Amino acid sequence: MLRVLAVDDEEPALGELLYLLRADPRVRTAEGATDATEALRRIGRALEAGADGEDGIDVVFLDIHMAGLTGLDVARLLAGFARPPLIVFVTAHEGFAVQAFDLEAVDYVLKPVRGERLAEAVRRVHEQVDAAVPEQSHAAAAPSVTADQIPVELGGVTRFVAVDDIAYVEAQGDYARLHTDDASHLVRIPLSTLEERWAARGFVRIHRSHLVALGRIDELRLDGGATTVRVGAAELAVSRRHARQLRELLMHRARG
Protein backbone atom coordinates (compact mmCIF):
# COMPACT_ATOMS: atom_id res chain seq x y z
CA MET A 1 0.00 0.00 0.00
CA LEU A 2 1.17 3.49 -0.84
CA ARG A 3 2.49 6.17 1.49
CA VAL A 4 1.51 9.52 0.01
CA LEU A 5 2.40 13.16 0.57
CA ALA A 6 0.08 15.73 -1.03
CA VAL A 7 1.32 19.32 -1.43
CA ASP A 8 -0.91 22.30 -2.21
CA ASP A 9 -0.88 25.83 -0.78
CA GLU A 10 -4.67 26.11 -1.11
CA GLU A 11 -6.08 24.33 1.93
CA PRO A 12 -9.54 23.54 0.45
CA ALA A 13 -7.89 21.92 -2.58
CA LEU A 14 -5.45 20.04 -0.35
CA GLY A 15 -8.28 18.81 1.87
CA GLU A 16 -10.24 17.53 -1.11
CA LEU A 17 -7.19 15.79 -2.53
CA LEU A 18 -6.40 14.12 0.79
CA TYR A 19 -10.02 13.02 1.15
CA LEU A 20 -9.94 11.30 -2.25
CA LEU A 21 -6.55 9.73 -1.63
CA ARG A 22 -7.49 8.35 1.78
CA ALA A 23 -10.60 6.79 0.25
CA ASP A 24 -8.49 4.75 -2.16
CA PRO A 25 -7.82 1.22 -0.79
CA ARG A 26 -4.33 1.24 -2.34
CA VAL A 27 -3.28 4.18 -0.13
CA ARG A 28 -2.00 3.32 3.35
CA THR A 29 -1.28 6.86 4.56
CA ALA A 30 -1.83 10.30 3.03
CA GLU A 31 -0.24 13.36 4.66
CA GLY A 32 -0.56 16.97 3.58
CA ALA A 33 1.79 19.95 3.29
CA THR A 34 0.75 23.52 2.48
CA ASP A 35 4.03 24.78 1.01
CA ALA A 36 7.22 23.56 -0.62
CA THR A 37 9.39 24.18 2.45
CA GLU A 38 7.19 22.00 4.64
CA ALA A 39 7.07 19.35 1.92
CA LEU A 40 10.85 19.26 1.48
CA ARG A 41 11.35 18.96 5.24
CA ARG A 42 8.96 15.99 5.31
CA ILE A 43 10.55 14.39 2.24
CA GLY A 44 13.97 14.87 3.81
CA ARG A 45 12.91 12.79 6.81
CA ALA A 46 11.60 10.13 4.45
CA LEU A 47 14.86 9.97 2.53
CA GLU A 48 16.87 9.71 5.73
CA ALA A 49 14.64 6.89 6.95
CA GLY A 50 15.02 4.99 3.70
CA ALA A 51 12.36 3.46 1.47
CA ASP A 52 11.46 0.83 4.08
CA GLY A 53 11.52 3.19 7.07
CA GLU A 54 8.46 4.24 9.04
CA ASP A 55 8.68 7.77 7.62
CA GLY A 56 9.04 6.59 4.01
CA ILE A 57 7.10 8.23 1.18
CA ASP A 58 6.31 6.42 -2.06
CA VAL A 59 4.79 9.29 -4.04
CA VAL A 60 4.29 13.05 -3.82
CA PHE A 61 1.19 14.63 -5.37
CA LEU A 62 2.45 18.13 -6.19
CA ASP A 63 0.59 21.30 -7.08
CA ILE A 64 2.61 23.34 -9.57
CA HIS A 65 1.68 26.94 -8.75
CA MET A 66 2.58 27.66 -5.13
CA ALA A 67 4.01 30.66 -3.33
CA GLY A 68 7.81 30.52 -3.10
CA LEU A 69 9.13 27.32 -4.64
CA THR A 70 6.83 25.82 -7.26
CA GLY A 71 6.03 22.16 -7.65
CA LEU A 72 8.43 22.05 -10.60
CA ASP A 73 11.18 23.45 -8.37
CA VAL A 74 10.51 20.75 -5.78
CA ALA A 75 10.62 18.03 -8.42
CA ARG A 76 13.94 19.35 -9.76
CA LEU A 77 15.41 19.27 -6.27
CA LEU A 78 14.21 15.71 -5.70
CA ALA A 79 15.73 14.60 -9.01
CA GLY A 80 19.16 15.07 -7.44
CA PHE A 81 18.62 12.25 -4.93
CA ALA A 82 19.46 8.62 -5.62
CA ARG A 83 16.02 7.19 -4.80
CA PRO A 84 13.45 10.01 -4.56
CA PRO A 85 9.71 9.37 -4.23
CA LEU A 86 7.64 9.24 -7.40
CA ILE A 87 5.95 12.46 -8.55
CA VAL A 88 2.41 13.16 -9.73
CA PHE A 89 1.65 16.75 -10.68
CA VAL A 90 -1.80 18.11 -9.83
CA THR A 91 -2.50 21.47 -11.46
CA ALA A 92 -5.15 23.72 -12.95
CA HIS A 93 -2.83 24.54 -15.85
CA GLU A 94 -2.46 22.41 -18.96
CA GLY A 95 0.77 23.88 -20.26
CA PHE A 96 3.32 22.08 -18.08
CA ALA A 97 3.04 18.54 -19.45
CA VAL A 98 6.38 18.74 -21.27
CA GLN A 99 8.15 19.86 -18.09
CA ALA A 100 6.43 16.99 -16.28
CA PHE A 101 7.81 14.63 -18.90
CA ASP A 102 11.31 16.04 -18.45
CA LEU A 103 11.07 15.61 -14.67
CA GLU A 104 9.93 11.98 -14.97
CA ALA A 105 6.48 12.49 -13.47
CA VAL A 106 4.30 9.39 -13.28
CA ASP A 107 1.16 11.36 -14.14
CA TYR A 108 -0.26 14.84 -14.70
CA VAL A 109 -3.73 15.41 -13.22
CA LEU A 110 -5.76 18.51 -14.03
CA LYS A 111 -7.89 20.38 -11.50
CA PRO A 112 -10.67 20.19 -10.55
CA VAL A 113 -9.61 16.68 -9.61
CA ARG A 114 -12.10 13.97 -10.51
CA GLY A 115 -12.18 10.84 -8.39
CA GLU A 116 -11.84 8.44 -11.32
CA ARG A 117 -8.93 10.41 -12.80
CA LEU A 118 -7.10 10.44 -9.48
CA ALA A 119 -7.72 6.71 -9.13
CA GLU A 120 -6.00 6.20 -12.50
CA ALA A 121 -2.98 8.17 -11.26
CA VAL A 122 -2.86 6.05 -8.10
CA ARG A 123 -3.03 2.91 -10.24
CA ARG A 124 -0.01 4.05 -12.28
CA VAL A 125 1.97 4.83 -9.14
CA HIS A 126 0.99 1.52 -7.58
CA GLU A 127 2.16 -0.37 -10.68
CA GLN A 128 5.56 1.31 -10.59
CA VAL A 129 6.07 0.74 -6.86
CA ASP A 130 4.90 -2.85 -7.20
CA ALA A 131 7.33 -3.41 -10.09
CA ALA A 132 10.34 -2.71 -7.87
CA VAL A 133 12.32 -5.85 -6.98
CA PRO A 134 12.17 -6.47 -3.20
CA GLU A 135 15.32 -8.60 -3.14
CA GLN A 136 17.36 -5.63 -4.27
CA SER A 137 16.08 -3.49 -1.37
CA HIS A 138 14.73 -0.96 -3.82
CA ALA A 139 18.17 -0.39 -5.30
CA ALA A 140 16.60 -0.91 -8.69
CA ALA A 141 13.85 1.65 -8.99
CA ALA A 142 10.63 1.00 -10.85
CA PRO A 143 10.85 1.85 -14.54
CA SER A 144 10.56 5.57 -15.20
CA VAL A 145 7.43 6.66 -17.01
CA THR A 146 9.50 8.82 -19.33
CA ALA A 147 11.15 5.67 -20.70
CA ASP A 148 7.79 4.20 -21.66
CA GLN A 149 5.35 7.05 -22.19
CA ILE A 150 5.15 10.64 -23.39
CA PRO A 151 2.42 13.14 -22.39
CA VAL A 152 0.34 14.73 -25.15
CA GLU A 153 -2.42 17.32 -25.01
CA LEU A 154 -5.73 16.58 -26.70
CA GLY A 155 -8.72 18.86 -26.22
CA GLY A 156 -7.62 19.99 -22.77
CA VAL A 157 -6.93 16.42 -21.64
CA THR A 158 -3.42 15.10 -21.01
CA ARG A 159 -2.91 11.58 -22.36
CA PHE A 160 0.18 9.41 -22.03
CA VAL A 161 1.14 7.70 -25.29
CA ALA A 162 3.29 4.58 -25.08
CA VAL A 163 6.62 5.05 -26.87
CA ASP A 164 6.32 1.50 -28.20
CA ASP A 165 3.14 2.56 -30.05
CA ILE A 166 4.97 5.30 -31.98
CA ALA A 167 6.03 4.28 -35.50
CA TYR A 168 7.78 7.48 -36.52
CA VAL A 169 8.18 11.12 -35.57
CA GLU A 170 7.98 14.11 -37.90
CA ALA A 171 9.70 17.44 -37.22
CA GLN A 172 7.48 20.51 -37.34
CA GLY A 173 9.65 23.46 -36.32
CA ASP A 174 10.20 23.42 -32.56
CA TYR A 175 7.49 20.76 -32.31
CA ALA A 176 7.37 17.09 -33.21
CA ARG A 177 4.41 15.09 -34.48
CA LEU A 178 4.21 11.54 -33.12
CA HIS A 179 2.63 9.04 -35.50
CA THR A 180 1.03 5.87 -34.14
CA ASP A 181 -0.92 3.31 -36.15
CA ASP A 182 -4.20 5.14 -35.72
CA ALA A 183 -3.46 8.74 -34.71
CA SER A 184 -0.90 11.54 -34.53
CA HIS A 185 -0.04 13.88 -31.66
CA LEU A 186 1.83 17.19 -31.62
CA VAL A 187 4.28 17.78 -28.76
CA ARG A 188 6.50 20.76 -28.04
CA ILE A 189 9.78 18.85 -28.11
CA PRO A 190 12.42 19.21 -30.84
CA LEU A 191 13.12 16.14 -32.94
CA SER A 192 16.79 16.24 -31.89
CA THR A 193 15.78 15.88 -28.24
CA LEU A 194 13.63 12.83 -28.97
CA GLU A 195 16.43 11.36 -31.09
CA GLU A 196 18.79 11.52 -28.13
CA ARG A 197 16.28 10.20 -25.58
CA TRP A 198 14.94 7.36 -27.67
CA ALA A 199 18.12 6.10 -29.33
CA ALA A 200 18.30 3.23 -26.85
CA ARG A 201 14.72 2.28 -27.72
CA GLY A 202 15.59 1.70 -31.38
CA PHE A 203 14.65 5.05 -32.91
CA VAL A 204 16.96 6.19 -35.72
CA ARG A 205 17.23 9.43 -37.66
CA ILE A 206 16.65 8.85 -41.37
CA HIS A 207 16.21 12.45 -42.46
CA ARG A 208 16.36 15.91 -40.92
CA SER A 209 12.56 15.70 -40.69
CA HIS A 210 12.01 12.12 -39.57
CA LEU A 211 12.87 9.80 -36.70
CA VAL A 212 11.74 6.19 -37.18
CA ALA A 213 11.37 3.15 -34.90
CA LEU A 214 13.70 0.66 -36.54
CA GLY A 215 11.42 -2.27 -35.75
CA ARG A 216 8.49 -0.58 -37.51
CA ILE A 217 10.21 -0.33 -40.90
CA ASP A 218 8.43 -2.73 -43.26
CA GLU A 219 10.41 -2.05 -46.42
CA LEU A 220 13.59 -0.36 -47.63
CA ARG A 221 13.56 0.71 -51.27
CA LEU A 222 16.36 1.97 -53.56
CA ASP A 223 15.12 3.69 -56.71
CA GLY A 224 17.41 5.66 -59.00
CA GLY A 225 19.74 6.66 -56.20
CA ALA A 226 16.91 7.68 -53.87
CA THR A 227 16.24 5.69 -50.71
CA THR A 228 12.84 5.42 -49.03
CA VAL A 229 11.33 3.31 -46.26
CA ARG A 230 7.78 2.17 -45.76
CA VAL A 231 6.42 2.43 -42.23
CA GLY A 232 2.88 1.13 -42.25
CA ALA A 233 1.04 3.18 -44.87
CA ALA A 234 3.64 5.97 -44.87
CA GLU A 235 6.54 6.20 -47.32
CA LEU A 236 9.40 8.30 -45.95
CA ALA A 237 12.50 9.63 -47.67
CA VAL A 238 15.92 8.67 -46.35
CA SER A 239 18.64 11.29 -46.77
CA ARG A 240 21.95 10.25 -48.36
CA ARG A 241 23.88 10.91 -45.17
CA HIS A 242 21.69 8.45 -43.24
CA ALA A 243 21.08 5.82 -45.94
CA ARG A 244 24.21 3.71 -45.43
CA GLN A 245 23.91 3.58 -41.66
CA LEU A 246 20.22 2.69 -41.92
CA ARG A 247 20.92 -0.20 -44.33
CA GLU A 248 23.60 -1.54 -41.99
CA LEU A 249 21.27 -1.33 -38.97
CA LEU A 250 18.49 -3.13 -40.85
CA MET A 251 20.83 -5.87 -42.05
CA HIS A 252 22.24 -6.33 -38.56
CA ARG A 253 18.70 -6.55 -37.18
CA ALA A 254 17.71 -9.09 -39.84
CA ARG A 255 20.70 -11.30 -38.97
CA GLY A 256 19.61 -11.21 -35.32
KALINUR-V917062 format. One record per pair of residues at least 24 apart in sequence whose ideal C-beta (glycine too) atoms are under 10 Angstrom apart, sorted by sequence separation. I is the first residue (numbers start at 1). J is the second residue. D is the distance in Angstrom with one decimal. If there is no record, write none. Layout:
i:j:d
I:J:D
I:J:D
//
This chain:
i:j:d
1:25:8.0
2:26:5.8
3:27:8.1
4:28:8.2
5:29:9.1
6:30:6.2
7:31:9.6
8:32:7.7
9:33:9.0
10:34:8.3
31:55:10.0
39:63:9.8
60:84:8.6
72:96:7.0
75:99:8.5
79:103:6.4
159:183:9.9
161:185:6.0
171:195:9.9
210:234:9.3
212:236:6.7
1:26:6.1
2:27:5.0
3:28:5.7
4:29:6.7
5:30:7.8
6:31:7.2
7:32:7.5
8:33:8.2
9:34:5.4
60:85:5.2
61:86:9.7
62:87:6.0
64:89:5.8
71:96:8.7
75:100:8.2
78:103:8.6
79:104:7.2
124:149:9.2
169:194:5.8
206:231:9.6
222:247:8.8
1:27:6.5
2:28:6.1
3:29:5.0
4:30:4.4
5:31:5.2
6:32:5.1
7:33:4.7
8:34:7.1
9:35:5.4
31:57:8.1
36:62:8.8
59:85:5.5
60:86:7.3
61:87:8.3
62:88:7.0
63:89:7.9
64:90:7.9
65:91:6.8
70:96:9.4
76:102:9.3
78:104:9.7
150:176:9.7
152:178:7.0
159:185:7.8
161:187:8.9
169:195:8.4
210:236:5.2
212:238:9.0
220:246:7.3
1:28:3.5
2:29:8.1
3:30:8.2
4:31:7.1
5:32:7.6
6:33:7.3
7:34:7.7
8:35:9.2
9:36:8.3
29:56:9.7
33:60:8.9
36:63:9.4
39:66:9.1
57:84:9.2
58:85:5.9
59:86:4.3
60:87:5.6
61:88:4.9
62:89:5.5
63:90:5.6
64:91:4.1
65:92:7.5
72:99:5.7
75:102:9.3
76:103:6.6
90:117:10.0
209:236:8.6
210:237:7.7
220:247:6.7
1:29:8.2
2:30:8.4
3:31:8.3
4:32:9.4
5:33:6.3
6:34:10.0
7:35:7.7
29:57:9.0
35:63:9.9
57:85:4.6
58:86:6.5
59:87:7.2
60:88:7.3
61:89:8.0
62:90:6.6
63:91:6.2
64:92:8.4
65:93:6.8
71:99:9.8
72:100:8.3
75:103:4.4
90:118:8.3
150:178:7.1
166:194:9.3
209:237:8.3
210:238:8.4
7:36:7.0
9:38:9.7
29:58:9.6
30:59:9.9
32:61:9.5
33:62:9.7
34:63:9.9
40:69:7.8
56:85:8.3
57:86:9.1
59:88:6.2
60:89:9.5
61:90:5.3
62:91:8.4
63:92:8.7
64:93:6.4
71:100:9.5
74:103:9.7
75:104:8.2
154:183:9.0
169:198:8.4
207:236:6.9
210:239:9.0
217:246:8.3
9:39:10.0
28:58:8.8
36:66:5.9
39:69:8.7
72:102:9.4
75:105:7.1
88:118:8.9
206:236:6.5
207:237:5.7
209:239:9.0
212:242:9.9
220:250:5.9
7:38:7.9
8:39:9.7
27:58:9.4
30:61:8.6
35:66:6.2
36:67:8.5
37:68:6.8
43:74:8.2
47:78:8.8
64:95:9.7
65:96:9.3
72:103:6.9
90:121:8.3
152:183:9.4
154:185:7.0
163:194:9.4
179:210:9.6
206:237:7.8
207:238:6.2
208:239:6.7
220:251:9.5
7:39:4.3
27:59:9.3
34:66:8.6
35:67:6.7
36:68:5.7
37:69:7.2
39:71:9.0
51:83:6.2
64:96:5.7
71:103:9.5
89:121:9.5
152:184:9.6
153:185:8.2
154:186:9.5
166:198:8.5
206:238:4.6
207:239:4.7
210:242:9.3
214:246:8.4
217:249:9.3
5:38:9.8
6:39:9.1
7:40:9.4
33:66:9.9
34:67:9.6
35:68:6.2
36:69:3.6
40:73:9.6
50:83:8.5
72:105:9.8
88:121:5.1
152:185:3.9
153:186:8.2
176:209:10.0
178:211:9.6
179:212:9.6
205:238:9.8
206:239:7.0
207:240:9.9
208:241:9.2
217:250:6.6
5:39:6.5
35:69:7.9
36:70:7.3
40:74:6.5
43:77:8.9
47:81:6.0
51:85:8.8
71:105:9.6
88:122:8.5
151:185:9.5
152:186:7.5
153:187:8.1
163:197:9.2
169:203:7.4
179:213:9.9
204:238:10.0
205:239:8.7
207:241:9.1
208:242:9.1
212:246:8.5
7:42:8.9
36:71:7.5
39:74:6.2
43:78:6.8
47:82:8.8
64:99:8.6
150:185:8.3
152:187:5.7
153:188:9.1
163:198:6.6
166:201:9.3
168:203:8.5
176:211:7.9
181:216:9.1
206:241:9.9
207:242:6.6
214:249:6.0
7:43:9.3
47:83:7.7
64:100:8.7
88:124:8.0
106:142:9.1
124:160:8.3
151:187:7.8
169:205:9.7
171:207:8.8
205:241:9.4
206:242:5.0
207:243:9.7
214:250:7.2
217:253:9.0
5:42:6.0
36:73:6.7
37:74:9.6
40:77:6.8
44:81:9.6
47:84:7.3
88:125:6.5
108:145:10.0
150:187:6.6
164:201:7.9
166:203:8.2
170:207:9.5
171:208:7.0
172:209:8.6
179:216:9.6
205:242:6.0
206:243:8.1
5:43:6.8
21:59:9.7
36:74:5.1
40:78:8.4
43:81:8.8
46:84:9.3
47:85:8.3
62:100:9.7
86:124:8.9
87:125:9.4
106:144:8.7
107:145:7.6
163:201:6.0
164:202:9.5
168:206:8.5
171:209:4.7
204:242:7.7
214:252:9.8
215:253:7.6
35:74:9.9
39:78:9.7
46:85:6.8
86:125:5.6
105:144:9.6
106:145:5.1
150:189:8.0
163:202:9.8
170:209:6.2
171:210:7.2
206:245:9.1
207:246:9.9
214:253:6.4
21:61:7.2
85:125:9.6
104:144:4.9
105:145:6.9
106:146:9.6
117:157:9.4
120:160:10.0
163:203:8.5
169:209:9.3
170:210:5.9
171:211:8.0
205:245:8.9
206:246:5.7
5:46:7.8
20:61:9.9
33:74:9.9
36:77:8.8
43:84:7.7
62:103:9.8
104:145:6.5
105:146:8.2
117:158:9.9
169:210:7.0
170:211:8.2
204:245:7.7
205:246:8.9
43:85:6.7
86:128:6.1
104:146:4.8
107:149:9.5
168:210:5.9
169:211:4.2
170:212:10.0
204:246:6.4
3:46:8.1
18:61:9.2
62:105:8.4
86:129:7.2
103:146:8.5
104:147:8.7
106:149:9.3
108:151:5.7
168:211:6.5
169:212:7.7
17:61:6.4
64:108:9.4
85:129:9.6
101:145:8.3
102:146:7.7
107:151:8.8
150:194:8.4
168:212:4.4
169:213:8.8
60:105:10.0
61:106:9.9
100:145:9.3
101:146:5.8
108:153:9.8
166:211:9.1
167:212:7.4
168:213:6.6
204:249:6.2
17:63:8.7
61:107:9.2
100:146:9.2
105:151:8.2
110:156:7.6
166:212:9.6
167:213:5.8
204:250:9.4
14:61:9.5
59:106:7.1
64:111:9.9
110:157:7.6
150:197:9.2
166:213:6.4
202:249:9.1
3:51:9.7
59:107:9.5
61:109:7.8
63:111:8.4
101:149:8.5
110:158:6.7
150:198:9.3
165:213:9.5
167:215:9.4
168:216:6.9
14:63:8.1
83:132:9.8
101:150:6.0
109:158:8.2
164:213:8.2
167:216:4.3
168:217:8.9
13:63:7.3
101:151:5.2
108:158:4.8
147:197:8.7
163:213:8.6
166:216:8.3
167:217:9.0
182:232:9.9
3:54:9.5
100:151:6.2
101:152:9.6
107:158:8.4
108:159:9.7
146:197:7.7
147:198:9.2
164:215:9.1
165:216:9.9
167:218:9.8
181:232:6.3
202:253:8.8
3:55:8.7
5:57:5.0
61:113:9.3
98:150:9.2
99:151:9.8
108:160:8.1
164:216:9.7
179:231:8.0
180:232:9.4
181:233:9.2
3:56:5.7
4:57:7.2
5:58:9.0
6:59:9.4
7:60:6.4
8:61:8.2
10:63:7.5
97:150:9.2
98:151:7.3
107:160:7.4
147:200:8.7
148:201:9.1
179:232:8.3
3:57:5.3
4:58:6.8
5:59:7.6
6:60:7.7
7:61:6.9
8:62:8.2
9:63:6.8
97:151:4.1
98:152:9.8
106:160:9.3
147:201:7.7
2:57:9.1
3:58:4.9
4:59:5.6
5:60:4.8
6:61:4.4
7:62:5.1
8:63:4.1
10:65:9.4
83:138:6.3
86:141:8.9
96:151:9.5
97:152:7.5
98:153:9.3
105:160:9.9
179:234:7.1
2:58:4.8
3:59:7.8
4:60:7.7
5:61:7.3
6:62:8.2
7:63:6.0
8:64:9.8
9:65:8.3
10:66:8.7
83:139:7.9
86:142:7.7
97:153:6.1
1:58:8.9
2:59:6.1
4:61:6.5
5:62:8.8
6:63:8.6
8:65:9.5
9:66:4.3
61:118:8.5
82:139:9.1
83:140:9.8
84:141:9.0
179:236:9.9
8:66:7.3
9:67:5.7
83:141:6.2
86:144:9.3
87:145:9.5
95:153:8.4
100:158:8.3
7:66:7.4
9:68:8.5
82:141:9.0
86:145:8.6
94:153:6.1
101:160:9.1
61:121:7.8
61:122:9.3
97:158:5.2
168:229:8.9
9:71:9.9
59:121:8.9
89:151:9.9
94:156:6.2
96:158:9.5
97:159:9.5
8:71:8.9
59:122:8.4
94:157:8.6
97:160:9.3
168:231:5.2
7:71:6.9
61:125:9.1
94:158:7.0
167:231:5.1
168:232:8.6
170:234:9.2
59:124:9.6
167:232:5.7
59:125:4.7
167:233:9.8
168:234:6.8
170:236:8.7
7:74:7.2
58:125:7.0
59:126:9.0
91:158:9.9
167:234:7.6
58:126:8.8
168:236:6.6
59:128:8.7
89:158:9.5
167:236:10.0
58:128:9.0
59:129:7.6
58:129:5.3
17:90:6.6
58:132:9.8
14:90:9.7
13:90:8.3
51:129:9.5
13:92:8.9
5:85:7.3
4:85:9.0
51:132:8.5
3:85:8.5
4:86:9.9
6:88:9.3
8:90:7.1
10:92:9.8
52:134:9.6
56:138:9.6
2:85:10.0
7:90:8.7
8:91:9.6
2:86:9.2
4:88:9.1
6:90:7.8
58:142:9.9
52:137:7.4
51:137:7.8
52:138:7.3
101:187:8.3
50:137:8.7
51:138:4.4
102:189:8.9
50:138:8.3
51:139:9.5
101:189:7.8
98:187:6.8
51:141:9.5
97:187:8.3
98:188:5.4
24:115:9.0
97:188:8.8
98:189:6.2
102:193:9.3
17:109:9.2
21:113:9.8
23:115:7.9
20:113:6.6
26:119:8.7
95:188:9.1
17:111:9.1
20:114:9.0
24:118:7.7
16:111:9.5
20:115:5.6
23:118:9.5
24:119:6.3
27:122:6.7
98:193:10.0
102:197:9.7
16:112:8.3
17:113:6.1
19:115:9.7
23:119:9.3
26:122:5.6
101:197:9.6
16:113:6.9
20:117:9.8
21:118:7.2
24:121:9.9
25:122:9.6
26:123:7.5
13:111:6.9
20:118:5.2
21:119:9.7
24:122:5.2
27:125:9.4
13:112:8.5
20:119:8.2
24:123:9.2
26:125:8.4
27:126:9.0
13:113:8.1
21:121:9.7
26:126:5.0
10:111:9.5
17:118:7.7
21:122:7.3
16:118:9.9
20:122:9.1
24:126:9.2
8:111:9.3
26:129:9.5
26:130:9.6
4:122:8.4
2:122:7.0
4:125:8.4
2:125:6.3
2:126:6.2
1:126:8.6
3:129:9.5
2:129:6.5
1:129:9.4
2:130:9.7
//
